[in-house]
Amino acid sequence: MVAALACAVCAPAIADAEQSAKAAKIGLLCPLSCRGVSVDVFRETLRALGYAEGQNIVFEYRAAEGRIDRLAALAAELVSAKVDVIFTPWGTAAAQAAKRATATIPIVVAAAGDPVATGIVASLPRPGANVTGSSSLALDLEGKRLELLRQLLPRVSRVAVLWDPGNPYSALAVKQEEVTAQTLGIKLQRLLLRDVADLDAASAAMARERAEAISVHAYIPVLRDTRRIVELAARQRVPAVYPLREFVDEGGLMSYGANLADIARRAAAYVDKILKGARPADLPVEQPTRFELVINLKTAKALGITIPQSLLLRADQVIQ
């Protein structure tokens, strides 16, 4: 009887141990926090694909909270934790840190600005090695956002651009934007923003150089302080175009960029394929197919700007 009871007590523990042994371990390397639409949709999609957290899948979260210098150590922690796949929900810096940390653990990157130019993959159709995922086409969109500003302000000639020459994506983004600026006859005024501490100097430079609009790139210091970036534009009383709708939700005027929820869904599908035996080298880096233009009419009114009907008709969402 005692032996039978002992077995009855032990059985669930043995079953749990066997179940845990079969669980796939996914490491999330987040440049900011491991919260938000990209992570939420990623997890939801995996659930829809049959993964139950705590049963056949577990997550290891590592968030740099905007400290790029922490990414290397956090990536090393995920490697030490022996995760089966590393997922980077956003951007170039986390993807680079993950790649430097391991040449064997599969890595799925999401919304990397230009994964080829920044050395994350060899090519889009044949990424090679252990990394695949998606580009955000961010570099291609930098010029398109300038074109949107020109549609909004046909006579605009001086546009301030926040940038960090030490950031790999930001440096490439400015070069790309310069090409479009020359075509449109727009002068870009480069304003250094390596950290939130640079905001006051950037604001003073904008006023001094009489910037007529602002173009904002998607790099870490900017994404970490979306509200303060929006407040900078409001303080200068100039229109600004942003890479993500989160800025418009905070009161920014207009955003245009890839749909992050769609990118996260596709990243989860790649993780599923890898867990079922696919090699990252055989999975081409995907490019976004859904983009969204969001306009805040309340902000436009506060700035005394009339949004052209052509932009309103094109917008995916208009915030009243």
C-alpha positions as CSV (number, residue, x, y, z in Angstrom):
1,M,0.0,0.0,0.0
2,V,2.8,2.4,1.0
3,A,4.7,1.6,-2.3
4,A,1.5,2.2,-4.3
5,L,0.9,5.5,-2.6
6,A,4.5,6.5,-3.2
7,C,4.1,5.7,-6.9
8,A,0.9,7.6,-7.0
9,V,2.6,10.6,-5.6
10,C,5.6,10.3,-7.8
11,A,3.7,9.7,-11.0
12,P,2.7,13.4,-11.6
13,A,6.3,14.6,-10.9
14,I,7.7,12.1,-13.4
15,A,5.1,13.1,-16.0
16,D,6.0,16.8,-15.4
17,A,9.7,16.1,-15.8
18,E,9.1,14.3,-19.0
19,Q,6.9,17.0,-20.3
20,S,9.4,19.7,-19.3
21,A,12.2,17.8,-21.1
22,K,10.2,18.0,-24.3
23,A,9.5,21.7,-24.1
24,A,11.2,23.9,-26.6
25,K,13.1,26.8,-25.0
26,I,12.9,30.1,-26.9
27,G,15.2,33.0,-25.9
28,L,13.9,36.5,-26.5
29,L,16.6,39.2,-26.8
30,C,14.9,42.5,-26.6
31,P,16.7,45.8,-27.1
32,L,14.1,47.7,-25.1
33,S,11.5,45.8,-22.9
34,C,10.1,42.3,-23.8
35,R,6.6,43.8,-23.9
36,G,4.6,45.3,-26.7
37,V,2.9,44.3,-29.9
38,S,5.8,42.3,-31.4
39,V,6.3,40.0,-28.4
40,D,2.5,39.7,-27.7
41,V,1.7,38.7,-31.3
42,F,4.7,36.4,-31.5
43,R,3.5,34.4,-28.4
44,E,-0.2,34.5,-29.6
45,T,0.8,33.1,-33.0
46,L,2.9,30.3,-31.4
47,R,-0.2,29.4,-29.2
48,A,-2.3,29.2,-32.4
49,L,0.3,26.9,-33.9
50,G,-0.1,24.5,-31.0
51,Y,2.4,25.6,-28.4
52,A,1.3,25.8,-24.8
53,E,3.6,27.8,-22.5
54,G,4.9,25.7,-19.6
55,Q,4.0,22.5,-21.4
56,N,5.7,22.2,-24.8
57,I,7.3,25.6,-24.9
58,V,9.0,27.9,-22.4
59,F,10.4,31.4,-22.8
60,E,13.6,33.0,-21.5
61,Y,13.4,36.8,-21.6
62,R,16.4,39.1,-21.7
63,A,15.7,42.9,-22.0
64,A,18.4,45.5,-22.4
65,E,15.9,48.4,-21.5
66,G,17.5,50.6,-24.2
67,R,21.1,49.9,-23.1
68,I,22.7,48.6,-26.3
69,D,25.9,47.9,-24.4
70,R,24.1,45.2,-22.4
71,L,23.0,43.2,-25.4
72,A,26.2,41.2,-25.8
73,A,26.0,39.9,-22.1
74,L,22.3,39.2,-22.4
75,A,22.9,37.2,-25.6
76,A,25.6,35.2,-23.9
77,E,23.2,34.4,-21.0
78,L,20.7,33.0,-23.5
79,V,23.4,30.8,-25.0
80,S,24.4,29.6,-21.6
81,A,20.7,28.8,-20.9
82,K,20.9,26.4,-23.9
83,V,17.9,27.9,-25.7
84,D,16.7,26.1,-28.8
85,V,16.1,29.3,-30.8
86,I,16.9,33.0,-30.2
87,F,14.2,35.5,-31.3
88,T,15.0,39.2,-31.5
89,P,11.7,41.1,-31.7
90,W,13.1,44.4,-33.0
91,G,16.0,46.0,-34.8
92,T,19.6,45.7,-35.9
93,A,21.5,45.9,-32.6
94,A,19.9,42.9,-31.0
95,A,20.2,40.8,-34.1
96,Q,24.0,41.6,-34.4
97,A,24.5,40.8,-30.7
98,A,22.8,37.4,-31.1
99,K,24.8,36.5,-34.1
100,R,28.1,37.4,-32.4
101,A,27.0,35.3,-29.4
102,T,26.5,32.0,-31.3
103,A,27.2,30.4,-34.6
104,T,25.1,27.3,-33.9
105,I,21.8,28.2,-32.1
106,P,19.2,29.2,-34.7
107,I,18.3,32.9,-34.6
108,V,15.1,34.5,-36.0
109,V,15.3,38.3,-36.3
110,A,12.3,40.6,-36.7
111,A,12.3,44.1,-38.3
112,A,16.0,44.3,-38.9
113,G,16.6,47.6,-40.8
114,D,18.9,46.2,-43.5
115,P,20.2,42.7,-42.5
116,V,22.5,42.4,-45.5
117,A,24.2,45.9,-45.2
118,T,24.7,45.4,-41.5
119,G,26.2,41.9,-41.8
120,I,23.5,40.0,-40.2
121,V,22.9,37.7,-43.2
122,A,24.8,37.0,-46.4
123,S,21.8,37.7,-48.6
124,L,18.0,37.8,-48.4
125,P,17.2,34.7,-50.4
126,R,20.2,32.8,-49.0
127,P,20.9,34.1,-45.5
128,G,23.4,31.3,-44.7
129,A,24.7,30.2,-41.3
130,N,22.2,30.2,-38.4
131,V,20.3,33.5,-38.9
132,T,17.0,34.2,-40.8
133,G,13.9,36.2,-40.2
134,S,12.6,39.5,-41.6
135,S,13.7,42.9,-42.7
136,S,11.6,46.0,-41.9
137,L,12.6,47.6,-45.2
138,A,13.4,50.5,-42.9
139,L,16.1,52.0,-45.1
140,D,13.8,52.0,-48.2
141,L,11.1,53.7,-46.1
142,E,13.3,56.6,-45.0
143,G,13.0,58.3,-48.4
144,K,9.2,57.5,-48.5
145,R,8.7,59.4,-45.3
146,L,10.4,62.4,-46.7
147,E,8.1,62.2,-49.7
148,L,5.1,62.2,-47.3
149,L,6.5,65.4,-45.7
150,R,6.7,67.0,-49.1
151,Q,3.1,66.0,-49.8
152,L,2.1,67.5,-46.5
153,L,4.2,70.6,-47.0
154,P,4.8,71.3,-50.7
155,R,7.3,74.1,-50.0
156,V,9.3,72.4,-47.2
157,S,13.1,72.9,-47.8
158,R,14.7,72.3,-44.4
159,V,14.1,69.0,-42.5
160,A,15.8,68.2,-39.2
161,V,16.8,64.5,-38.8
162,L,17.7,63.0,-35.5
163,W,20.6,60.6,-35.8
164,D,23.5,58.8,-34.1
165,P,26.6,58.3,-36.3
166,G,27.7,55.5,-33.9
167,N,24.6,53.5,-34.4
168,P,24.9,51.2,-37.5
169,Y,21.3,51.6,-38.6
170,S,21.1,55.3,-38.0
171,A,24.2,56.0,-40.0
172,L,22.8,54.0,-43.0
173,A,19.4,55.6,-42.7
174,V,20.8,59.2,-43.0
175,K,22.8,58.2,-46.1
176,Q,19.6,56.7,-47.7
177,E,17.6,59.7,-46.7
178,E,20.1,62.1,-48.3
179,V,19.5,60.5,-51.7
180,T,15.8,61.3,-51.6
181,A,16.4,64.7,-50.0
182,Q,18.6,65.7,-53.0
183,T,16.0,64.6,-55.4
184,L,13.3,66.6,-53.6
185,G,15.5,69.7,-53.2
186,I,15.4,69.3,-49.4
187,K,18.3,70.2,-47.1
188,L,18.7,67.7,-44.2
189,Q,19.9,69.2,-40.9
190,R,21.6,66.4,-38.9
191,L,20.9,66.7,-35.2
192,L,23.0,64.4,-32.9
193,L,20.9,62.3,-30.6
194,R,22.9,59.5,-28.9
195,D,20.8,59.7,-25.7
196,V,18.0,61.6,-24.2
197,A,20.6,64.0,-22.7
198,D,21.1,65.3,-26.2
199,L,17.5,66.5,-26.6
200,D,18.0,70.0,-25.3
201,A,20.9,70.6,-27.7
202,A,18.9,69.1,-30.6
203,S,16.0,71.4,-29.8
204,A,18.3,74.5,-29.7
205,A,19.9,73.5,-33.0
206,M,16.4,73.1,-34.6
207,A,15.4,76.6,-33.5
208,R,18.7,78.1,-34.6
209,E,18.6,76.5,-38.1
210,R,14.9,77.1,-38.5
211,A,13.9,73.6,-39.3
212,E,10.5,73.3,-41.0
213,A,9.9,69.6,-40.2
214,I,11.4,66.6,-38.4
215,S,12.2,63.2,-39.8
216,V,12.7,60.5,-37.1
217,H,14.5,57.2,-37.5
218,A,13.9,54.0,-35.6
219,Y,17.0,53.5,-33.5
220,I,17.2,52.7,-29.8
221,P,17.5,56.1,-28.0
222,V,14.6,57.4,-30.1
223,L,12.4,54.3,-29.5
224,R,13.2,54.4,-25.7
225,D,11.9,57.9,-25.4
226,T,9.0,58.2,-27.8
227,R,7.1,60.7,-25.7
228,R,10.0,63.1,-25.3
229,I,10.7,62.9,-29.0
230,V,7.1,63.8,-29.7
231,E,7.3,66.6,-27.2
232,L,10.4,68.0,-29.0
233,A,8.3,68.4,-32.2
234,A,5.4,70.0,-30.3
235,R,7.7,72.4,-28.5
236,Q,9.2,73.5,-31.8
237,R,5.7,73.6,-33.4
238,V,6.8,71.7,-36.5
239,P,5.3,68.6,-38.2
240,A,7.2,65.4,-37.8
241,V,7.0,62.0,-39.5
242,Y,7.8,58.9,-37.5
243,P,8.7,55.3,-38.3
244,L,6.1,53.7,-36.0
245,R,2.5,54.3,-35.0
246,E,3.4,54.4,-31.3
247,F,4.7,57.9,-31.8
248,V,1.3,59.0,-33.2
249,D,-0.5,57.3,-30.3
250,E,1.7,59.6,-28.1
251,G,0.5,62.7,-30.0
252,G,2.9,62.7,-33.0
253,L,1.6,63.9,-36.3
254,M,2.2,61.1,-38.8
255,S,3.9,57.7,-39.1
256,Y,4.6,55.4,-41.9
257,G,6.2,52.0,-41.5
258,A,5.9,48.2,-41.7
259,N,3.2,46.5,-39.8
260,L,5.0,45.0,-36.8
261,A,2.2,42.6,-35.9
262,D,2.4,41.0,-39.3
263,I,6.2,40.7,-39.0
264,A,5.9,39.1,-35.6
265,R,3.4,36.5,-36.9
266,R,5.8,35.5,-39.7
267,A,8.7,35.3,-37.2
268,A,6.6,32.9,-35.1
269,A,6.0,30.8,-38.2
270,Y,9.7,30.6,-38.8
271,V,10.4,29.5,-35.2
272,D,7.8,26.8,-35.7
273,K,9.5,25.6,-38.8
274,I,12.9,25.6,-37.1
275,L,11.6,23.6,-34.2
276,K,10.3,21.1,-36.6
277,G,13.7,20.6,-38.3
278,A,14.1,23.4,-40.8
279,R,17.5,25.1,-41.1
280,P,17.7,28.9,-40.9
281,A,20.1,28.9,-43.9
282,D,17.3,27.4,-46.0
283,L,14.7,30.0,-44.9
284,P,14.9,33.2,-47.0
285,V,14.8,36.5,-45.1
286,E,11.3,37.9,-45.6
287,Q,10.4,41.4,-46.4
288,P,7.2,43.1,-45.1
289,T,4.2,43.3,-47.4
290,R,1.9,45.4,-45.1
291,F,2.7,49.0,-44.3
292,E,0.6,51.5,-42.4
293,L,0.2,55.2,-42.6
294,V,-1.3,56.8,-39.4
295,I,-2.3,60.4,-39.1
296,N,-3.3,62.4,-36.0
297,L,-5.8,65.1,-36.9
298,K,-5.8,66.6,-33.4
299,T,-2.1,67.2,-33.7
300,A,-2.5,68.6,-37.2
301,K,-5.1,71.1,-35.9
302,A,-2.8,72.1,-33.0
303,L,0.0,72.9,-35.5
304,G,-2.4,74.7,-37.8
305,I,-1.8,72.2,-40.7
306,T,-4.5,71.0,-43.1
307,I,-3.9,67.4,-44.1
308,P,-4.3,67.0,-47.9
309,Q,-7.2,64.8,-48.9
310,S,-4.8,62.6,-50.9
311,L,-3.0,61.7,-47.6
312,L,-6.2,61.2,-45.7
313,L,-7.6,58.8,-48.3
314,R,-4.3,56.9,-48.3
315,A,-4.1,56.6,-44.5
316,D,-4.8,53.3,-42.8
317,Q,-5.9,55.1,-39.6
318,V,-6.9,58.7,-38.9
319,I,-6.9,59.6,-35.2
320,Q,-9.5,62.3,-34.5
